Amino acid sequence: MKKAILIFSAFVILLFVLIKGGELWLELNFEKTINEDENRAYDITYSDLDFHTLFKGVTLEKVAIVPLRIDSSTYVKGEVEYATIKGLVWLELMFNGRLNIEEVSFEKPVFEVNIGTKKNKKNSGQGIQSLFGDILSRGDLSSFNIYHGKVIIKEPDGNIKGRIRNIDIKASEIETDSIKLQHIIPFRMGNLNVTIDSAMFQLNEFTQINLGDIHYELKDEVLSMHNFSIGFTEDWVKVSKRIKVQKDLISAHVKELKLIELATSSEFYSNLDLVAKKLEVNGLDLKVRKNKNFQRPPDTYKPMFKGMVDLIPIQLDVDSILITDSQISYEELGKDKKHSAEISFRKIEGSITGLTTFEEEQKQRQEFVANLNAELYNSGKMKIKLTVPYEEDRIELISDMGSMPMEDFNALAIPMAAVQIDSGQLK
């Protein structure tokens, strides 16, 4: 009996020594192991390491992600309140030096994207994907999560260019052997769930983009955005006086944009090609304004609808676009006038079919078509059919308009010509 107790006690002591020895080895070597790749772009450091019960995982406190090379290119700095690592195969790490992990989660990370002075279009905007590609390529990983994250974008002079708040990301079934750092999304995965609470980007000193929220689910094939707007930080007339040239000042607000049946094409991971069955646009309010009190800029080529399609910065293919509860207005302040004239199309409803930027699809479809209903000044009911060929820079417009009171045109006639229309009917 005593012999059995001694053997058991020796086993317990040996197990305790092995566990404590393993913990000590990991404490001394874990940071070195995760930073051993000589080609890495970032170092990952932490203030403390806590082991979970029965070696089921580890928590890293006050994690810092530090770029090793800072030059004229865009780079990212990161701070994470704490990171949890679950399902780490300790024996493989200790004896083979290989990270094999079930899940990594970043809690309350803050990523600071510093825009480089090097103007290289090919590499612009690749700071974040380069960072995650660098982190996720250090071992075999199944799932990666971010909770309550933030992104701060800074100009070379240190001024804040943009903010993204409350980022939650859940990526599962990651294929770490598919990582390609030059791709926009640097790895393939089984599912991706992204939620962003709000975002702001400063285009210039008086133009700002704001976004209420974004939600994307890879398996559901739905991308939705709410309260997207691009506008000015001050009154548009004041902006025109700062520009001091006749220029179309465009602002827009959209209540909701939703891409449905969003398929990930073969080029989705490298070029972010978007192929969707339907795009729903609800509550678009587009305003175009011009101040005629300044000289016109030198004449330049202004693209028509085909040219605008060609200027779309990503590859896009949408079977149909459904537009609801929208409006478009043009406002012009005449020379030496105090009040601007306005023409507006409200209650716009309808659809656009066949819109694509893919060259082969353009050749096959030959054109895209818009069928819209609207009201001019909330009273003149209109039906519009717009046909835009892909091979020619021209449009075909067919419009049918109902009757409306002539006095509705006072919003245009009084500011422009100082003429008031008291009565009449347009038929």
N, C-alpha and C positions, 0 to 999 in steps of 0.2 A: 504493500500500500504506500509506504513512504517513498519507494522507488518510483512509483507511478506519479506521486505528487511532485517529486523532484523533476521527472521528465517533463511533466506538464508545465511546471514553473519555468524550467529552462526554455521550453518552447515559447511561453508567453514573453519571457525576457528577450529571447532572440527575435520574436515578432516585433516587440516594442522597439528594439534596437534597429531593426530593418526599416520600420516605419519612420522612426525619427531620423535615421540615416538618410532615407529617401527624401524626407522633407528638407533636411539640411542640404542635400545635394541639389534639390530642385531650387531651393532658395538662392543658392550660390550660382547656379548655372542656367536658370530659366531665362533670365533676361539676355544672357549671352547667346543662348540657343536660338531665341526668336530673332536675334539680330546678326546671325552668323553669315548670311548671304552677302558676299562682297559686292554684288551688283545691286543691292537694295538701294532705294532712293530715300528711305526714311528709317530713323531709329525709333523704337518703341521703348519708353522707360516708364517706371512707376515708383511710387513712394513706398508701397508695402504690398506684401503678398500673403493672402490668407487661404488656407486649405479648407475645403468643405469636408463634411463628415465622411469617413471611409474613403477618402481620396476620390470622391465623385466629381470634384471640380476644384476650381480656384477662383478667387476674386482678386483683381488687381486694383489697388486704390490710387487715385490721382494719376491717371495715365497721361503721358505726354507723347505726342507724335511729332517728331522733329525732322525737318528736311536736312539731308546731309549736304546738299549743294544748293546754294542760293545764288542765282545769276539773273540775267535779264528775262528769263522765262517765268511763266506763272508757277507758283508753288503754294503749298497748303501747310498750315500749322494746325495741330489739333490738341485739344485738352478734353479728357473724359473723366467725369466724376468718379466712376468706377466701371470696370469691365468684368463680366463673369464669363468663365470658360467652363463648359460642361462636357462630360464625356471624353475627357482627355485620356488617351491611352498612355499611361505613365511608363510602362515597360518599354514601349517602342521609342518613347522620347529618351529614356535613360540609356538604352543600349544601342539604338540606331540613330539617335539624334534627329528623329523625324516627328513632326507635329501631326497627330491624327486626332481631330477634334469633332465632336458632334455639333456643338453650338457655341458661338461667340455672341455676346450682347454688350453693346455700349449704352450706358445709362447717362443721360444728359451730356452728350458730347457737344463741343463747340468747335467748329471748323472755320478757320480764318483763311480765305482764299485771297492771296496777294497777286494782283494782276501785274504781269511783267511789262517792262518797257519794250520788249522785243515784239514787234508787230509781225507775227507769223500766223496767217489765217488758218493754216493747216493744223497748228498746235493750239490755237486759242480754245479756251473752255475745257481743256483736258486735265486740269489740275485735280479735280475730284475723282474722276475715273482712274487716273494714274495712282492716286493715293490708295483707293480701295483695291485696285489691282495689285499694288505692291503688298498690301497687308494680306490679302486673301491668297496670294501665291506662295505663302511661306509654309503651307502644309495642306493636308487633306481636311476639308471642312464641309459639313453638310448644311448648316444653317447659320445665317448671320442676321442680327437684329440691331436696330437703332431705336432708342426710346427718348422722346423729348429732346431731339437734337436741334441745333441751330447752325446756320451758315452765315458768316459775315464776309462780304466781298469788299476788298479795299483796292483803291487806286494806288499807283506807285508813290504818290505823295502822301499816302496815309489816309486820305479822305474816304469815307464809306460810300461805296457804289451801290450796295444792295444788302438786303437781309432776307433770310428765309427762316421762319420760326416754326417750332413744334413739328419737327420732322419725325415721323414713325415709319420705319422700313422693316419689313420681314421678308427675307429671301430664304427659300428652302430648296432642298434637292440641288444644291450648287454643284456644278461640274468644274472643280478647280483645275482639272487638266485641260479645260477649254479656255483658260484665261489668255486673252490677247490684249496687251496693254494699250495698243493703238486704237482699240474699239471704244465707242462711246459708252456702251455697257460692257465692262471688261470680262464678263463671264456668262455662261449659260446657267439656267436654273429651271426647276420645275414650276415654281410659283414665286411671284413677286407682288407684295402688297405695299403700296406707298401712300401715305397720308401727309399732307402739308397743310398747316393751319393758315398761314398767311405768308406773303412775300412782297418785297418792294425792291425795285431797281431804278436807279437814277440815271436816265439816258443822257441828260445834260443838265445845266444849271437851272432850267425851268421846265423840264419834261420828266415825268415820272410814270413808271408802270407799277400798278398795284394788283394784287391777287388775293381774293378771299380765302379760298382753299382749293386743294387738288386731291383727288383720290384716284388711284389706279390699282386694278386687280388683273394680274396676268391671266389667270384661269377664267375669270368672268369676261375677259376681253372688253372691259369698259374703262374709259378714261373720262372723268368729269372734272370740270372747273367751275367755280362760282365767283361772281363779282370781279371779273377781270376788267381792268380799266387802264387806259393810257391817256394822260391828260397833263395839264399845266399846274404848276404850283402857285400861280397867280393869274389874274384876269388876262384873257387872251389879247386884249387891246394893249395892255402893258407889255406883254411878250412881243407883240408886233413892233412896238416902239424900240425894244431892245435889239431886235433883229435888223430893223431899219431897211427892210426890203419887202416888196410884195411877195408873199409866199403863202401857200395853202397851209394853214394851221389846223391839224387834224387831231381830234380827240374822240375817244370811243369808250363805251361801257357796255359790258355784256353780263346779264344776270346769270346765265348758265350756258356752258359749252359741254356737249357730251358726245364722245366718239363711241359708237356701239359696234360690237363684233369687230373689235380692233385686232387684226391678225398680225402676228410677228412674222414678217417675211424673212427670207433667207438673208437679207441685208439689214434686218432690224438691229442686230447686235453691233454691226460695224458702222452703219450710216443713219440709224434711227429712221428708216423708211416706215411710213404710216400707211397701212392699207386697212380701210374700214368700210363696213356696209353702209353706215349712216352717221352723219354729223348733225346733231340737233343744236340750233342756235336760238336761244330764247332771250328776248329783251335786249336786243342790240340797239344802242343809241349812238349813231355816228354823226358827228358834227364836223363840217368843213368851214373854216372862216378865213377871210382875207381882208386886209386893210389896204385900201387903194390910195392912201396918203403918202405912199413911198414909191420909189422907182421900181420898175420891174427888173428882175435879174436878167442876165443875158439869156437869150432863147436856147433852150436845151430840149432834147428829145423827151417827150412825155409818153410813156407806153400806154397803149389802150389795154383792154381786158386781157388779151393774149400776153402782152408784155408783163402785165402784173402777175399773171400765173407763172411766167418764166422766172420772176424775181422771188418766188417762194423759196426760202432757204433750205427746206427739207423736201425729200421726195414724198408726195402725198397722192393717195388714190382713194377717192370716196365715191361710192355708187350714187348716193343721194344726200343732199343737204336740205334739212327741213328748217325753215325760218318762221318764227312766230313772234308776235307782239313786239315788232321792231320799228325803228324810225330812222330816217336820214334827213339832215337839214344842211342847207348852205346859207351862210351869213356873210354879208359884205358891208364894210364901212366905206362909204363913198368919200371922195376927196372933199375936205372941208365940211364933212357932215358930222353931226353929233350922235345920230342914231343909225344903227345898221339895218339894212334890208335883209329879209329872210324869206327863203322858200323851203317848205318842208313837206316831206312825204311820210305820213304816219300810218299806223296800223298795217304795217307790211307783213304779209303772210305769203307763204309759197314754198317753192322748192327749186333746187339746182341739181341737175343730173349730169353725170359723165365727167365730173371734174377730176383731172389727173395731171401730174407733172411728169409721169413716166413716158418717155418718148415712144416706145412701142405701143403703149395703150392709146396715146394721142393719135397715132397713125390709124389705129383700128377704129376708134370712136369718131375721129375727124372733127368733133365739135362738142362743146358743152352748152346746155340749154337751161335758162332760168324762166320759170313761169311764176309771176308774182301778182298779188293783189295789194293795192295800197289806196290811201286817201290823200289827195292834195289839200293841205290846210284843213284836214279833218272833215272835209265835205265832198270834194270832187273824187268820186270813186273811179279807180283806174285798174285796168288789166294790162299787164306788160308781159311780152314774150321777148326774151333776149337770146339770140343765138350767136355764139362766138366760135368761129373756125380756129383750129389749132395751127393750120398751115398758113394763115393770112392774118395780118394785123388790121382787121376790120370787124365790125359788128353788124348784125341785122336786128333792128328793133321794130316791133309791132306793138302799138299802144292803142287802147280803147278807153275813152274817158267819158264819164257821165256828166250831167249838168251840175252846176254849182253856182252859188251866189257870187256876183262880181265883187261885192264889198270884201270878200275874203282875201282878195289880192291887195288890200290896203297895207298889209305887212310888207309888201314889196314896193307898192306905188308911192306911199307917203315918204319913206326915207330916201328913195332914189330920185323921185321927180317932184316931190312936194305937191302931189295930186291926191285928192281923196275921192274914192268912188262911193257914192251914197246908195246906189241901187243898181240892179241889173241881174241878168242871168246868163251864164255861159252854157251854151247848148252844143 
